[in-house]
Amino acid sequence: MRFYPFVVAVLSLLLLPACSPAQQTEMQRAYATAQKALAAGDTDGALKIFERLSRANPDIAEIHATIGVIYFQQGNYPEALKQLNEAKRLKPALPKLDGLIAMSQSELGDYKQALPNLERTFRATQDEPVKRMSGLELERAYTALQQDSKAVEVALELQRLFPADPEILYHNERIFGNFAFLTVQKLVAVAPDSIWRQQAAAEAKESEGNFDDAIAAYRQILVLDPKHRGIHYRIGRCLRERERHTHHPEDLTNAMAEFQQELKLNPDNANASYEIGEIHRLAGENDAAKTYFEAALKIYPDFPEANLGLGTVLVTTGQPAKALPYLKAAIAADPNDDASWYRLSLAERSLGHRAEQEAAMKKFLKLHNNQPENRVESVRDVSRQEVKQPISASSDVAP
């Protein structure tokens, strides 16, 4: 059985106290044997040795604590708590006991009792494995005690400290989702007929891909408040997504009208400017596309999609040198976007930069080929037809 890192960290602190020479020799021999068993993953064998040591030396707190840690590792939380409590009774100052006791209480569902020491352990410890485990238990306790905003705070801190930890990401997804659900439920309870309740419902329909109902719900908001900002943009976005599935050109025409209406209400909506620019770009209307991409970037200079759009237009119109800073800005904002790397490879190729073009194409192919088969396509995606020619021409980089 593999030990959790925090268990290893705790066991390393549980050293045997000083004893008489004869007793120490016998205990050290048994202790060393038990440690070898632990190192080999034989927790049952180690546990038998430590329990034998405990029966022979019932007043040594470190032995009880070690047994408690092993029981915790095995998921036997009642026995873990019993042994850890005995260790604390014998030696209250033994390191990390309070945190271990609290984690055991949390695993047993005694969240109220566990909470104070979980909070103290999480805030005070500098030991990363202990902070990680106590944070996960603290999330659980806060959620069970319906202190959801505090659970979110801990989740954010854990995500900052352990950004690539899959277990933390899994639990955080549940906490964030639960908090969002509870927030919407509260919105329904306190303001069932408000515009914000209507908007939450419309956004839910949109996220489900139910674009017809989402558009109808957004239009109902405009009945209540014709100048409500962001709604025309959202209707336009739904129409664009629907057009991708239905291929009805009127959806694209209507989307353009919605985005333009949004800009009349809110000229600083960079998203609407970008969408108009992208529709113009796809129609081959590069001058108009350039104008709207530039407008979006004037509002939001780090807008990755607008940087990519403007860079693409500049490459298409024979201005690859001007395109480079925009394409590189798009990549800096989103290094895993294959479309940006592809467009950069085209710009470098047009400039005769062989090494740079090959490096960009290599990065593009790595990202493009590793995408899941069920990935939802975007209008930004690079088509197979686009990829084919540059790859076959890669041996002749200069235009």
Protein Blocks (a to p, Z undefined) as FASTA:
>chain_A
ZZdfklmmmmmmmccddddfklmmmmmmmmmmmmmmmmnopaklmmmmmmmmmmmmmmbm
klmmmmmmmmmmnopaklmmmmmmmmmmmmmmlghklmmmmmmmmmnopamlmmmmmmmm
mmmpmcfklmmmmmmmmmmmmmmnopaklmmmmmmmmmmmmmmbmklmmmmmmmmmmmmm
mmmmmmmmmmmmbmklmmmmmmmmmmnopaklmmmmmmmmmmmmmmlghklmmmmmmmmm
mmmmnopaklmmmmmmmmmmmmmmmmmlmklmmmmmmmmmmnopaklmmmmmmmmmmmmm
mlmklmmmmmmmmmmnopaklmmmmmmmmmmmmmmlmklmmmmmmmmmmnopaklmmmmm
mmmmmmmmmpcfklccdfkbccfklmmmmmmmmmmmbZZ
